[in-house]
Amino acid sequence: MVRRLNIDGDGQGDLGGHGGEQRAVLVYQVESYRYWERELGRSGLSFGQFGENFTVEGLADDEVCIGDRYRIGTALFEVTQPRVTCYRVGIRMDEPRMASLLVSHGRPGFYLRVLQEGEVGAGDEVEKVLEGPERMTVAQVNALLYLPGHRREDVRRALRIPALSPGWKVSFGALLREPSSADSISGNPGLSSEGGPPPAWHGFRTLRISRIDAESAAVLSLILVPTDGLPLAAPLPGQFIVVRLRPAPDGTPLLRSYSLSDAPTEDHYRISVKQEENGDASRYLHQHARVGDLLEVSAPRGAFTLGTGDGPVVLLGAGVGITPLLAMLHALAANATTRQVWWCYGARNAADHPFASESARLLRRIPASRRYIVYSRPADSEIPGDRFDARGHLDVEALRRLNVPRDADYYLCGPPPFLRDLKRGLAEWDVPAGRIHTELTPIRWSCPRSGVC
């Protein structure tokens, strides 16, 4: 069943860089698989290797146009944008150049918006029901953004396509605003879903689990150390790493992103993993990870990081979204900051409140710190006091009552409804958009077929 935002049982894990109405379904072509097998000298690439939901025969990137509409099964789709290439495809392919190769070879794949929900199955015919205006192909639009030497008029043509996703329209608009006397424009390396500084190493490095700690009823932490005696790259507070797991030696590996939850250091990394109901990776780590086990780990990545300055900081988290915020709190405490620091966190109850003692110790080291912790479902024996401050949920009204400064930098991490409501509330409270920094708690799906999760 294809729905407005994803496919039942085949959703996106990183909703910060993927997913949403404009990127509900990712399409990649069988012919491109054959092309890359020839180009890379490989054989036996499995469908889903490029993270797509639909692997299709036909629908080449140099033939399909933005705005084209297709009926598949009982669902109706519209082509919205080329695939945004990011580091994950390089990790999955064990080829660091893969993201740039998809662009330079004109084979990015593309996204579909769901105009009419319906059922789709393998073997269904793909029927074009409408041609998009301007007749600009996926490959052409992709090259406009990423490659140099294109006419400004072509950028204007792309902006006239109603179906083109808003993110791409913003980027094309920025290109047109660049001062230039020439009729051509240079490529824009932006629109990356990763952001942040370049990684310290490509691919994966083997680290060893040196300790496992239970942080709450559902969260455990793994301390990872080098196996080769060489230092790690110190992360920026708030960054994450990608872990490649192999539950079955001959099975498809699982790739998951986990925020680093400890003080930035070069001698170890700490990830904190919540056991998710449908999480293959989290279930494997909770049930099978042991001290001494080896894990394949990427370099730290991500642009959700603590900024510099001396103004107030508000760290707002819910659930396992506490992890990158805790790394920021560690950094603030380690630097003996004089900034005002607000620590605002929501959990169900004491059993589901990870790092309660650790965060309290860190706050005591920050002179101008304040905390506000709420439990949505406290046990009957739990009353506001030492461990938490109120029953309910975090919202902007609570921030108003607490006189949290509106000119602070706000760092938010948690599940989608938490982020949606707080971002809307902060905007209505006239907090400038540039002061609101967000990171989504990834939704872990069990995906038997594709590699989108």
Buried (B, 14 or more C-beta within 10 A) or exposed (E): BBEEBBBEBBBBBBBBBBBBEBBBBBBBBEBBBEEBEEEBEBEEBEBBBBBBBBBBEEBBBEEBBBBBBBBBBEBBBBBBBBBBBBBBBBBBBEBBEBBEBBBEBBBBBBBBBBBEEBEBEEEBEBEEEBEBBBEBBBBBBBBBBBBEEBEBEBBEBBBEBEBBBEBBBEBBEEBEEEEEEEEEBEBBEEBBBBBBBEBBBBBBBEBBBEEBEEBBBBBBBBBBBBEEEEEBBBBBBBBBBBBBBEBEEEEBBBBBBBBBBBBBBEEBBBBBBBBBEBBBBBBBBBEEBEEEBEBBBBBBBBBBBBEEEEEBBBBBBBBBBBBBBBBBBBBBBBEEBEBBBBBBBBBBBBEBBBBBEBBBEBBEBBEEBBBBBBBBEBEEEBEEEEBBBBEEBBBBEBBEEEEBBBEBBBBBBBBEEBBEBBBEBBEEEEBEEEBBBBBBBBBBBBBEBBBBB
